[in-house]
Amino acid sequence: MKPKLTKDLLEFSEKKLISDKIRILEIVAVIFTAIGKFVFMDFLDFRLPFVVLVIVAWSIYVIYRYKQEENILKYWGFRTDNFKKTVKLMLPFAIISIILFIVIGFYQNTINLTWHLLPLLITYPIWGSIQQFITIALIAGNLNDFNKRKLNKFSIIFITAFLFSIVHFPSIWLMIGTFLLALFYGYIYLKMKNIYAMGIFHGWLGAIFYYTVVNRDPFQEVFLNFLS
């Protein structure tokens, strides 16, 4: 009979799934992905091709690492065992956020609820899950689990939120919103590690935020403009 692992031994075993060298390379890869966002989405306006490329490229990496170590998926947060618990923990924050979005949108007169929101509520969680993986899991997760970690959890969450906010430059509303949301996401991830729940909330909150506060139409910008 195998001895039962204590929580500390289990966490130590999970950390050993990734070497510090690989963690550094993953963080560098995320930074280059962020740079690509400024080049391809903001400068060249290749929004849909870039999004598809990022989803495919990082999905290939996830599959590659899974073939090397099958436990890596659960370690990263691709798990269902604590999905309901994570949703319950995030739900009050999500409800408060949506109410705040509507209040700000009403005050600014920027509420623009069209049918475009519906397909975005379906597709955006996919992109949201990828963003949670590459920004929260690979940044906050790796900084937290370095074998020679020196940063405390508050610093890790703040750094991750700051980097996530910078990626959304130059929109001030998006930078403020993503910074505050990433503070919460970082806390939830280090506590629960569930990419699925976080990706769904990221996609839904992000979509509503665009059509209430930011006064932009991502469905038009990403899909319809590309097809026209």
RAGIHU-V372412 format. One record per backbone hydrogen bond with DSSP energy under -1.0 kcal/mol. CO is the residue of the C=O (numbers start at 1). NH is the residue of the N-H. If there is no record, write none. Layout:
co={CO & CO}
nh={NH & NH}
//
This chain:
co={6 & 7 & 8 & 9 & 10 & 11 & 12 & 14 & 15 & 19 & 20 & 21 & 22 & 23 & 24 & 25 & 26 & 27 & 28 & 29 & 30 & 31 & 32 & 33 & 34 & 35 & 36 & 37 & 37 & 38 & 39 & 40 & 46 & 47 & 48 & 49 & 50 & 51 & 52 & 53 & 54 & 55 & 56 & 57 & 58 & 59 & 60 & 61 & 62 & 63 & 64 & 65 & 69 & 71 & 72 & 73 & 73 & 77 & 77 & 80 & 82 & 83 & 84 & 85 & 86 & 87 & 90 & 91 & 92 & 93 & 94 & 95 & 96 & 97 & 98 & 99 & 100 & 101 & 102 & 103 & 104 & 105 & 105 & 112 & 114 & 115 & 116 & 117 & 119 & 120 & 123 & 123 & 124 & 125 & 126 & 127 & 128 & 129 & 130 & 131 & 132 & 132 & 133 & 136 & 139 & 140 & 141 & 146 & 152 & 153 & 154 & 155 & 156 & 157 & 158 & 159 & 160 & 161 & 162 & 163 & 165 & 166 & 168 & 171 & 172 & 173 & 174 & 175 & 176 & 177 & 178 & 179 & 180 & 181 & 182 & 183 & 184 & 185 & 186 & 187 & 188 & 194 & 195 & 196 & 197 & 198 & 199 & 200 & 201 & 202 & 203 & 204 & 205 & 206 & 207 & 209 & 209 & 210 & 211 & 217 & 218 & 219 & 219 & 220 & 223 & 224}
nh={10 & 11 & 12 & 13 & 14 & 15 & 16 & 17 & 18 & 23 & 24 & 25 & 26 & 27 & 28 & 29 & 30 & 31 & 32 & 33 & 34 & 35 & 36 & 37 & 38 & 39 & 40 & 41 & 42 & 43 & 44 & 46 & 50 & 51 & 52 & 53 & 54 & 55 & 56 & 57 & 58 & 59 & 60 & 61 & 62 & 63 & 64 & 65 & 66 & 67 & 68 & 69 & 72 & 75 & 76 & 77 & 78 & 79 & 195 & 83 & 86 & 87 & 88 & 89 & 90 & 91 & 94 & 95 & 96 & 97 & 98 & 99 & 100 & 101 & 102 & 103 & 104 & 105 & 106 & 107 & 108 & 109 & 110 & 114 & 117 & 118 & 120 & 121 & 123 & 124 & 126 & 127 & 128 & 129 & 130 & 131 & 132 & 133 & 134 & 135 & 136 & 137 & 138 & 141 & 143 & 144 & 145 & 149 & 156 & 157 & 158 & 159 & 160 & 161 & 162 & 163 & 164 & 165 & 166 & 167 & 168 & 169 & 171 & 175 & 176 & 177 & 178 & 179 & 180 & 181 & 182 & 183 & 184 & 185 & 186 & 187 & 188 & 189 & 190 & 191 & 192 & 198 & 199 & 200 & 201 & 202 & 203 & 204 & 205 & 206 & 207 & 208 & 209 & 210 & 211 & 213 & 214 & 216 & 112 & 221 & 222 & 223 & 224 & 225 & 227 & 228}
//
